[in-house]
Amino acid sequence: MYTKRLNTTQGLLIILCVLTSGFNFAYQEKKTENDTNKIIQSSDCNKNSFEIFFKKKTPEEIRQIRNQLDSSTNILEKAAICNRLSMVYHKLKKHDSSGYFAQTSLQLIKNEEKSDLKEKVHIESLVRLATYNHQLGNTSISILYLQKAEDMIALSKNKKCLLKPRQLIAYELSRNYTSQGNFEDAIDAYTSFRKFIEDNNFTNFNTHPILLIRVSENYYQLEEIDKALSYANKAWDASLTYGDDFSIGRAGNVMAEILISLNKIDEVPYYLEKALKAVLEIDHKAMIATTYKNFSILEGKRGNQNKKLQYSKLAYHSSLKDVSSNHELFHTGMLYAETLNEFNQTEEAIKVFNNVIPLIDDFKHDNFNEKTLQLESKILRAKIDANTKEIILEQQINQQKNWLIIILSCLFFITIILAISFYYGLKKRRKINQLLLEQKNQLKELNESRSRLFTNISHELRTPLTLIYGPIKQILSQAKPQLHPSIREKIEIIDKNTESLKTLTNDILDLSKLEANKLQLTPKIISLKYFFREMTNKFNGLAEQKDITFEYNFENLKKQELVIDTSKLEKIVNNLLCNAFRYTPNLGNIQLVVSNNEHSLQIIIKDTGIGISDKDLPCVFDRYFQSNDPNKPSEGGSGIGLSMVKELVNLMGGEITLKSTLRKGTEVIVTLPVTKSVINSNKFVDNDMNRLSESDDYPLTFELPENEKKIYTILVVEDHPDMLSYVISILKINYKIVTAKNGAEAITLLKNIQVDLIISDIMMPVMDGYTFLEAVKQDTDTYGIPFIMLTALSANDKKLKALTIGVDDYLTKPFEQTELLARVYNLIQRYKVRKTNKTITLTEKNVNTPENQQKTTTSIGKNTALVEEINTKADIELIETIAKIIETNLENYTFKLSDLSEEVHLGERHLRRKIKIITGLSPKQFQQEIVLKKALKLLENKTYSSVKAVALSVGMNNVTRFNNLFENRFGKRPADYLNF
C-alpha cells in the first residue's frame, strides 16, 4: 500500500537541516562586530544540511549548548542558540521545550535593531514556531507563521542567502496542507517556491529531493500517477546528485511504492536494493523499516507469502528500535499484523495489532491521515476478529498454562539447585545402580545359562532314562511273579523314581518352552468335580503315610463344566500339593478348597507346615531359588516347582498370591479365568466304530507267527551304543536287524539291501534324522518304507517338522517295550498289505489286457516300483481328503461308507479298494487309525484329565473297547499317559 504521508520525524529532520544550513548567508557586506562574525563562523552554507541533522545530539552536547546560552551576552547570539535548542528538543519530541525556546528567541530579538542577522534569526524563529504548532495540530496557526516568514523573505534584500530557508518554508507549507487533506494547496506551495526561484533568477539552484518527494506524494494522493512518477524520478536523480543517503533511501522507497501501484513489479527491486543499502549506511531505523515494509509488499505481489512474512517482521522489528518514529512503527505493525493474520497466526497478529493501535493518537493532529488510518485499522481489526473466536478461549487456557509453566519452571529451577547440591551423592548412587544392573544382567545370564544347561541335560537324560525305564518295565511285566518280594519292592521303587525323574525332565523342558514363548494353551472342556476328585485321590495314600489330615471341599463348585487348559492346571495343583505335603510335618493339616463363578476358578491350598520366613517370601517364585535359612530343615528340591507354577498361572492369564507365617503354615490362592461351557453328553454316541461297516480290528498280539519271524528286516539308526542294544533286544526275536550309526551310513546300506521298516534317532553326527528322513522320502526306491522317529526331542515343533517331511510315527524317549513293538508291528503289517495290493493291481493292469500279455513277463519287476510310486504321489491328496472328512464326522453316528463315497465322488467298492491299496488298511481300520491318532494327541497334551473324556471327545462311549484298541495300536494304555 502506497504511503500517503511523510513521516513527521522525517519532516522535522528536513526542517533542522535546512535551518542549520540557513545560517549560511552570503553576506555582501563585511560585519565587523565580533558577535556577528562568531555566529557566521559557527555555520557553513556549503555543508550538507542533512548530514548535520542526522548526527544525533548526545546529552553532553546539549549540555554544552545550554552552557553557551548561559554564557553568551549577545542578544542575537542567544536568540540563535535558542532556535538551535528548539530544533534539538523537537527532535527529542520534547515539544513544550521546543516551543518555549522558539518563543524565547522571538522575544529576545523583539527590541533589537534591524539587521540581516536579526532578519535571519527572526525567520528561523517563525519556522520553529510553525513546526511547534504543526506538532500540536494547529496547522492553521503553523501556516500563518510560515506565510509571515515567506513575506519577510519576499521583502528582504538578501534573498539569495535566504534561498534555503525559503525552500524549507515551501516544504513545511506543503506538509501542513497535506495534513489538512488540501493537496492542491500543498502542490501550490512548491509551485510558489519555483516561481520565487525564477523571479529572482536563481536558475542554478537545485531543488532538494525531499521537497520533490513531497510533491510526488501529493500528486499520488490526487491520483495523478504520471505526474507523481515524474516527480519521483526527479527526486531520485536529485538524491543521486546530492549523494545524500537519506534522500536516496526516501526517493528509492517512493519510486518503489508508485511502481508497485502501477504493477511494474520487475522495476521495483532495483530502487529498493539501492535504498536499503543507503539507509543501512546511515543506520536510519525508520527508513530501514520503510524499506523492509516495501520489500514485504513487493513479495506479496509476487505471491511469495513466506518472504512477505519475513520482510514484514524485519520492518516491524526495525521500527521498534526507533523510538522517535511512532508513525513508521504504526504502519509496519499494521502490515505485520495483517500478514500474520493471513498465515492464521491470529494470536500473534492480535498482539502486534494491540501494540501499535494506540499509536494512532500520534495522528490526531493530522486529520486526513487520522481518518485513513482509522479506516485501515477497522478493516484489519475486522479481519483479525474473524479468526479470534476460538483464540479467546485458547488464550484463557494458555494463560492458565502460562501460570502452570511459571510454577513448573520454578519447580524446575528448584530441582536443578537440589540436583547440583546432591550431584556427588547422585553420581555415587549412579555407580551403585550401574553395578547392581551389571549384577542383575549377570544373574539373568546365569539363569538363562542354567536353564539351557538343564534343558540340554534333560534331553540327554531321556536316553539313559529309556535304558532304565524300559528294562524295569520289562522285568515288572515279564518276571514280576518270579521275583522275590524284597527284590520286587526295590524294583518298584526304581520304577516309581524313574517316573518322578521323567516328570522332572518334562517340567524343565516346559520351563524352556515358557522362556521361548513356545508353550501354548490348549483349553478344553473339563468336569471340575471329577478332575479334582482324581487329583485328591492321588494324594490320599501319602496323607495316610504321613498321618496328615487332608481335607478338600468342592461344595462351592457349580454343577457345570468349564473350558480350561487341564494339563497346565494339573501341573499347578500337583506342584502346590506336593510342596504342601513336603513341608507339612506328621499330624499336620492340609486343606484344598475349590470354588468358581461364571468368569473365574479359585483354588486355595492351606497347610500347617513350617512356613516361609519374611526374608525368603519375596523370592519363592524365583527360578532355582533355595532358602539360606539355617533354621529351615533341608528338604532338597530343584527350585523350579513354584517358578513354573507362577509362569503357568501368568500364561493362563491368572493370578497367584502366597501368604505364610514362619512355623505356622502357608496359604496359596490361585485365580484363573475360565469360560463356561455345558457338555451335551448325548452327542458322543458310540456306534462301536461300525459306521463304515466291516468288523476289522487291530490284532491283539504283537508276536509274529513262527513262519513269519525273521522274514522282515528293520534298519535301526542310532549313535548311542546302549540305546541301540536295547532296541535290538526288543526287536530281534521277531525281526532281522540291520544297524547304522548315522543317516549317511544308513543311506549307503539302503542302496545295497531291502528293508521293511526304518527306526531312526534325530540327533546324530554326520547326518541327522531329519536329513536322513528327507533323503528316504525323496528316493523312489525307499519312498514307501515305513519310518519311525525314536528320539529324546519331545517338543511339538520337532514332531511337526518330522510329520511334515513324511514320518509315519514319532515315539519319544523314554518309551515302553510294548509301545515300540505295537507301532512296529502295525506299520509292517500295513506295509505288507499295501505292497501286496499294489502288486495285484499292477498284474491286473498289465496281464489282463490282451495287447500287454506279451510284455508282462519282461516288465513286471521293473514297473512294480514305478506303479507304487505313481499311486503314492497321485493319491496323497485323495487320502488326505478322506481323512479330513472322517475326522469332521467323528461325532456323526449316522455317517457311513456310502456317505464317504458321495463326498469323494467314488463308488463304494472303488473307494474301499483305493484305501486298501494306498494305506494297507480297510476303510474301518483307516477310520480307527484316525480316531486313535487323535486320541493319542489329546493324551500326550493332557487335554483331558480322564480316559473317558478322551474317548467321548473322539466319538466313543465304550471306554473298555477304546482302551483295547488304543493299547493294541500303540502298545500302551491310555491311562499311562495321564499318570504323573
Secondary structure, DSSP 8 states (H G I E B T S, - for coil): ----S--HHHHHHHHHHHHHHHT----SS----HHHHHHHHT--TTS-HHHHHHS---HHHHHHHHHHHHH---HHHHHHHHHHHHHHHHHTT-HHHHHHHHHHHHHHTTTS---HHHHHHHHHHHHHHHHHHHHHT-HHHHHHHHHHHHHHHHH-S-TTTTHHHHHHHHHHHHHHHHHHT-HHHHHHHHHHHHHHHHHTT-TT----HHHHHHHHHHHHHTT-HHHHHHHHHHHHHHHHHHT-HHHHHHHHHHHHHHHHHTT-GGGHHHHHHHHHHHHHHHT-HHHHHHHHHHHHHHHHHHT-HHHHHHHHHHHHHHHHT-TT-HHHHHHHHHHHHHHHHHTT-HHHHHHHHHHHGGGGGGGTT-HHHHHHHHHHHHHHHHHHHTT-HHHHHHHHHHHHHHHHHHHHHHHHHHHHHHHHHTHHHHHHHHHHHHHHHHHHHHHHHHHHHHHHHHHHHHHHHHHHHHHHHHHHHHHHHHSTTTS-HHHHHHHHHHHHHHHHHHHHHHHHHHHHHHHTT------EEE-HHHHHHHHHHHHHHHHHHTT-EEEEE-TTS-SSEEEE-HHHHHHHHHHHHHHHHHHS-TT-EEEEEEEE-SSEEEEEEEE-S----TTTGGGTTSTT-----TTS------S-HHHHHHHHHHHTT-EEEEEEETTTEEEEEEEEE-EEE---GGG----TT-TT-------S-----TTTTTTSEEEEE-S-HHHHHHHHHHHTTTSEEEEESSHHHHHHHHTT---SEEEE-SS-SSS-HHHHHHHHHHSTTTTTS-EEEEES---HHHHHHHHHHT-SEEEESS--HHHHHHHHHHHHHHHHHHHHHHHHHHHHHHHSSGGGHHHHHHHHHHHHHHHHHHHHHHTHHHHHHHHHHHHHTTT-TT--HHHHHHHHT--HHHHHHHHHHHHSS-HHHHHHHHHHHHHHHHHHTT-SSSHHHHHHHTT---HHHHHHHHHHHHSS-HHHHH--
